[in-house]
Amino acid sequence: MNILLKFLGIIMSMIMPRKLKEHLKYSLTRIKTIMTNKKELKIFWKILFFPFDFVLSLIFAILQSLIVLILPKKFYSETVYNFHEFYTDITQRNIGRKVALKRVCLRRELFTKGCQKRKCFGNKNKDKTFFVIRPYYFMEANELATTVSNLLFHYYRSLQHLTYAVNNGYIPIIDWRNYGTFPHQEEMPINGTTDCWEYYWKQPSDYTLEEVYQSKNVILSDQNTRNYGYIPEVQFKSPFNNYAKRLAINCPKYSELFEFNDITKTYFEKRINENFPEEGRILGVCVRAMSYGSAVVKNHPIQPDMEQLKVLINQKMEEWELDYCFVTCESQLVIDELKDCFEDKLIFLPRKRYTYKPTSEDNVLYEDGQKYQTNLDYLTEMYMLSKCTCIIGGMNSGMRAAIIWNKNNYENMYIFDRGNW
């Protein structure tokens, strides 16, 4: 019966004008409330419609059972998910028919072309199985992937795939080179490579991509976001302090396989020596600039306002007996406001930042020729954050990486938990 109602809901949403649909939906909801506002009425309607409801439910149950028997498990579950999302797009998200259908096609593309595959590329290494960690299937924003994820979100996606490889005895290798232009890739080679992963990190094994793609047993990873259960899920889950503790405990043994290359490590150490005092206890503060801009970042954790943030920094510095405050943020406006408040106690990394309130459409920091340096400074900030005595901040991809790289050595952690936008 529920499936029939969903089909009827989709048909109504697709053929009716929006105003008429909204009026009818409101009217039906009110009528339902009026006609079932007493226990006796509810019982009456259940008895009246029981035969019809029973027959329809039985028919749909038989049809579903036949579909389950005929269709492969993966195809069935993906189809059910796609139908549910299409229904939600049409009836609840108020997405137009054309866009909703386009999103269905993009999901099918992601589930088929971007799914995990076993391949044989040659006769090398017959006694080994390689696991190629591929990037997210959609490299550019579209009707389904409406934003381009930052570098450390891609990093954590790759870390999830790494856990699967390690726990199944496969040899992992990252390939951000052969599956389209990676969003954070520059037009020219960086540090002698065109693979954006190798701009900053070493490969997690001693094998090269060239050798892997001549080997007999190769598994190409799923290009979707996957949670395998070995480390916390990719999506940020409240309560965030519990999520952060699980990151600190479960992730470091895997992240050690993602070692920074020598150029990146040298840059980190240089910036630490230039900006961190030789002695003193430091509070790390992770601030997301977009949260203080003119756009709401949907499904991201809500941050405290600036006054609340200042009060919290003062409180934690006193409570945890800290000498300095190191702030990571891509907005110069936020840095300047905190500098006025904390003066010589404030530490920040000199770098290119937004000098205005950014929106989700801004990409001045990620223009061609600027991407590598922006991401290198971003990684440096988070690495420096991982070296602080204690940490506070809103949960985001950078905060997550700092917690992982700290290897559970923070004396205290406090994560803002005000839900998501």
N, C-alpha and C positions, 0 to 999 in steps of 0.2 A: 504493500500500500504506500509506503514511504517513497519507493522508487517511482511509482505512478505519479504521486504528488510532485516529485522533483521534475519529472518530465513535463507535467502540466505547468509547473512554475517556470521552466525554461521557455516553453512555447508562449506563455503569456508575456514573459519579459521580452521575447524577441519580436512578437507581432504587434504588441500594443504600444501606443505613444507613451512616453515617460509619465506625463501628468495623469493620464488615464490609469496607467498601471499603479502609480502611487495612490491614487484615489481608491481604486478597487482593493488594493492591499490593505489600506486603512479601514475601508468599510467592512471587508471580510473579517479582519481582526476584531473590530468592534462587535460585529454580529456574533462571532464565535464566543466572545466574552459574555454577551447578553444571554445567549442561548445555553450557556453551560455554567452560569453563575451559581447554580445550586446543585447539591449532590444528586437530587432526584432527576434533574435534567441530564446530568452526565450519564447516569445509569440508563435512562430512556434512550439516549442517542447511541450508546454502546450496544444495547439490545437490538435497536432498529437496524443498525448498520452491520451487525455481527456477521450475518450470512454473506453479504457482499464483500466485507473486509476479509473474511476467512477464505473465500474462494480466490479472490485476487492475490492474497498473500501466499496461498498454496501454489498458484500458477507461477508467480514470480520466484518462489523458493525452488520449484522444480526447474525452471529455466536457468536460474543461477547455478544450481547443482550441475546441470548439463554443461554449462559454460566452464565451470571449474574443472570438470572431467576432461573436456576437450582441449581447452587452452593451456599452454604452458604457464606454470606458476608465475614467472616473472612478468610475462605479457599480461596476464590477468590482473595482477596487483597494480601494474602501471596503468592499465586501462581504467580500472576503478578509481585510482587516484586522479587521473586526468579528467574523468567525468565529474568527480566531486569538485575539482578546481574550476572546471568550466561552469558548473552549476552555481558555485559561489561567485564567480566573476559576473555572471549574468544577473543573478537574483539579489546579491548582497553588495558587491563592490561597484555596481552600476557601470560596469565596463561594457562598451558597445559591442554589438555582434561581431563586427569585422575584427576588432582587436582581440576579443575572446577566442575566436576561431584561430587567429594567428598564434595566440598563446598555446592553444592545443597542439598545433603543428610544431611549434618550437619545442614543446615538451617531448613529443614523439621523437623529434630529431635528437634531442639530448639523450633520451632513453635508448635509442637504437645506435646511432653513429658514435655517441659518446660513451657507450657501455664498455665494461671490461671485456677484453678479448685475449685469446691465446693465439700466438703467431709463431711461425717458423721462418726465420730469415736466412738461414744457411746451416752449415754443419759444424760451426765452432762451438766449443764448450758444451758438449753433449751431456755432460754429467752435472750441469748447473741450470738453474732456472732464474732468469732475470725478471725483475718487476720494474717496468718503466712507469714512473710517476708523471702523468701528463697534467697539463694545466686545465682549468675550468673550460668547458666546451665553448662558451660564448665569450669571445675576446672583446667584443664591443657591446655597448648598451643596446637593448632592443625592447620589444613589448614584454618580454619575460624577465630578462636581466636588465633592470632599469638603471642600474649604476655600475660603474667599474670598481671592483674591490681594490683596496689598497694593498701594498706589497706584503704586509705581515698577515693579512687575511689569507692570501695565496700561500704564504709560508705555513700557516696552521693547517690549511687544507692538505698540503703536501705532507705535513707531519702525521696527519691521520692516515694517509696512504702508507707512509713509512712503517707505522705500527703494524699494519696488516702484513706487509712484506716480511718484517722481522719475525713476527710470530708464526709465519708459515714457512720460514726457512728459505725465503727468496732473497736474491741479491738486489738491493734497490739502486736505482739510478734516476736522476731527475732529467726530464727533457722539456724545457721551455723554449725549444728552438724550432721544432719540426711540426708544430700544430697551429700555425698562423702567427701573426705578429702579436707578441705579448704586449699587453697594455703599457707596461713600464719599460719597454725596450727602446733604446735609442736607435737612430738610423745608421749610426756608424758603430764599429766594434768598440767595446769598452774592456780595458785590461786584457786585450788580445782575444776576446771572444764575442760572438753574437748571441750567446745564450744568456738571457737575463739572470738566470739562477747563478751562473758562474761569474757575474759581475761582483757578487758579494760572498758566495759560499763555495766550498769545495764540494765535489761529488761525495755521496755517502759510501762509495765503494771505490776500489782501485781500477775499475773497468771504465773504458770510454764508451760514449754513445756509438761511435763508429764500430767498435767491436761487438757491442750488444746487438746492433742491427745486422750482424752477420752470424748470429748465434741461433742454435736450434730451438731452445725452449725459452720463449719470451712471453710475458704477460703484460699487456698494455692496461694500465689502470683505468678505472671508471673516471670520466671527466666531469662528474657531478660532485657535489659536496657529500661526503660519506662519513658516517659515524660508525666505527667498528667496535667500540666498546672498551678499547684499551686505555684511552685517555678521554677527558671530558668532551662532550659534544661541541661541534663548531658553533652552534647558536648559543649566545649568552643566556644562561639560565639563572634566574633568581631562586634562592638568595645568593647574591654575588660573592659574598665572603666565603661561603661554602664552595662555590665554583672555583674561586681563587685558590683555596686550600687544596682542592683536588688537582688543579694544575701544578701546584708546587710539588706535590708528592708523586704524581703519576707520569709527568712529562719529561723531566730532565734526563732520564736514562735513554730516551729516544732522541731528544734534541742534541745530545752529544755527538750523534752521527751526522748532524748538520753543522759541520765546523766552518767558521768563517775563513775565507782565504787570507793569505799573508798581507795583501794590500789593505784589505778591510781592517784586519786586526791592528796593523800599524797606525791607520787613521784613528781608530778608537783610542789607542793608548796615547797618541799625540794630543787629542782633544781632552782626554781626562787629565793629563799632566798640565795642560794650559788652563783648565777651568776649575778643577777640584782642589781644595786646600790640602796641604800635606797632612794636616791633622784636623780632627773635628768630626762630629757625628752629623749626618746629613739626612734630612727628610726629603724623599722623592715625591713629587706631586705630578700626576699625569692629568693634563687638561686637554679636552678635545675642543679645538677652536670653533668648529662648526656649531657647537652647542651654545656659543655666545654670539653667533652670527644672526643672520636674518632668516634662516631656514630651519625647520624642524626636521631632524634626521629620523625618519620613520623606522620603528622597530629597534632603535638604538637606545641604550640606557639614558635616562634623564639625569642631567648634571645639576648640582646646586647653583644658585645664582652667585655672582661675584662676591657679594657681601657675606653670604654663608660660607663660601670657600675661604675667604680671609679669616673669618672667625675660627673655622675648623683647623686651618694651618697653625694659627697661634695656639690653639688649644692642644693640638698634638705635639707641637714643638716643646711646649711646657711640660705636658704629661709624660712624654717619652725622653725628656732631657736632651734635646737636639740643638745643635749650634747653627746649622745652615738649612736652607730650603732650596732644593734644586727642582726647577719647574720645566716640564716638557710641554711645548705648545707650538702650533704653527701660526699663531696670531701675535703680531707685535703689540697690538692693543692690549691684549691680556698680560703680556710680559711687562709693558710699561705701567699698567695699573698695579700689578703686584710689586714692581720695583719701587713705586711711590710709597707703598705700605711697608715693605720689609727692608728696603735700602740695601746696606752692605751684607745683609744676611742672605739675600737672594742670589742664587747662581742660575745661569741659563746658558745654553750653547749659542754663541753667535752664528747666525745662519740667515738665509733668505726666508722671510715670513710674509703673511698677508698683512698689509698696512691699513686694511679696512675690514668691515664685518663681512666675512665670506658667505656665500650661498653654496648650495649643493651643485650649482652649475659652474663654479669657478675652477679653472685649471691652470692659472698662471704659474703655479709651482711645478706643473707637470707638462709644460710645453716642450716640444722637441729641443734637445740640447740641454734641458734643465732637469729632466727626469732622473738621471743617474745621481746628480749631486743632491737633489731633494731627498731621494730615497736613502742615500748614504748618510745624510744628516739625520734623517728619521731613525734609521737603524742605530746611529751613534747615540742619539738622545735616549733611546730605549735601553741600549747597552749600559750607558751611564746610570740610567734609572735602576738597572739591575744591581748596580754596585753601591746603592745607597743603604743606609742603616735601617730605615723604615720606609714604608710607602703608603700613600693615600691616593685616591683618584677614582674616576669613573671607569667602569669596565669597557674596554675597547680592544682592538687588535694589538695596539702597541703595549698597553698595560698587560695584556695576556702574555706577550712575548717577554717582557721584563720579568714577570713572575716566574716564567719557565727558566730563563737564563740565570736567575738568582739562585736556583737550586735549593729552595726552601731555607735560605739563610737570613731572610728579613727577621729582625727582632719583633716587629709588629706590622700588620697589614690592616688597612681600613678601606673598604670599597664602598663608594656611594651606592645606595640601593633605594632608588625612588621609583622603580619600575621602568618601563619602556614607553617611548612616545608612540 
